[in-house]
């Protein structure tokens, strides 16, 4: 089974269990080879409440490695979420292993004040 199909199956399995509500939205992570993108989504209305990525100007300007950028993205999403009054989220790793950059996003978001 190729890697993309395997991740897709894991992703569907995770999404069956985790649904983002208005009180506890879903924190979704997408990881490409060079960048990382994070969104907080309310699945009941189908709307993205807030997003952050490593392409944001304040993050991309810093000369750090990809894992440290991921931690900065996690802190940025936590800061934006607390401005909207979001304190608790459901973490959706989108089929990626909870390791490396995905783990760094989670740690950055936790340090920023999000609970999951």
VENJO-V651588 format. One record per residue. N is the residue number from 1. RES is the residue in one small letter. PHI is phi in radians with two decimals (none if undefined). Layout:
n=[N:N]
res=[RES:RES]
phi=[PHI:PHI]
This chain:
n=[1:2:3:4:5:6:7:8:9:10:11:12:13:14:15:16:17:18:19:20:21:22:23:24:25:26:27:28:29:30:31:32:33:34:35:36:37:38:39:40:41:42:43:44:45:46:47:48:49:50:51:52:53:54:55:56:57:58:59:60:61:62:63:64:65:66:67:68:69:70:71:72:73:74:75:76:77:78:79:80:81:82:83:84:85:86:87:88:89:90:91:92:93:94:95:96:97:98:99:100:101:102:103:104:105:106:107:108:109:110:111:112:113:114:115:116]
res=[x:x:x:x:x:x:x:x:x:x:x:x:x:x:x:x:x:x:x:x:x:x:x:x:x:x:x:x:x:x:x:x:x:x:x:x:x:x:x:x:x:x:x:x:x:x:x:x:x:x:x:x:x:x:x:x:x:x:x:x:x:x:x:x:x:x:x:x:x:x:x:x:x:x:x:x:x:x:x:x:x:x:x:x:x:x:x:x:x:x:x:x:x:x:x:x:x:x:x:x:x:x:x:x:x:x:x:x:x:x:x:x:x:x:x:x]
phi=[none:-1.37:-1.10:-1.16:-1.14:-1.09:-1.12:-1.08:-1.14:-1.12:-1.07:-1.12:-1.11:-1.16:-1.19:-1.10:-1.58:-1.92:-2.15:-1.52:-1.79:-1.20:-1.35:-2.34:-1.25:-1.69:-1.69:-1.79:-2.00:-2.15:-2.11:-1.78:-1.12:-1.93:-2.11:-2.46:-2.20:-2.33:-2.31:-1.89:-2.12:-1.71:-1.28:-1.20:-1.70:1.30:-1.99:-1.49:-1.43:-2.71:-2.50:-2.65:-2.64:-1.33:-1.55:-1.02:-1.02:-1.22:-1.52:-1.20:-1.26:-1.45:-1.64:-2.32:-1.34:-1.13:-1.18:-1.21:-1.11:-1.10:-1.14:-1.15:-1.12:-1.07:-1.17:-1.17:-1.17:-1.16:-1.12:-1.16:-1.20:-1.17:-1.12:-1.51:1.51:-1.67:-1.99:-2.04:-2.40:-1.81:-1.47:-2.06:-1.47:1.01:1.52:-1.43:-1.19:-1.36:-2.84:1.18:-1.19:-1.16:-1.14:-1.14:-1.09:-1.09:-1.15:-1.10:-1.19:-1.13:-1.13:-1.34:2.01:-1.39:-2.00:-2.72]
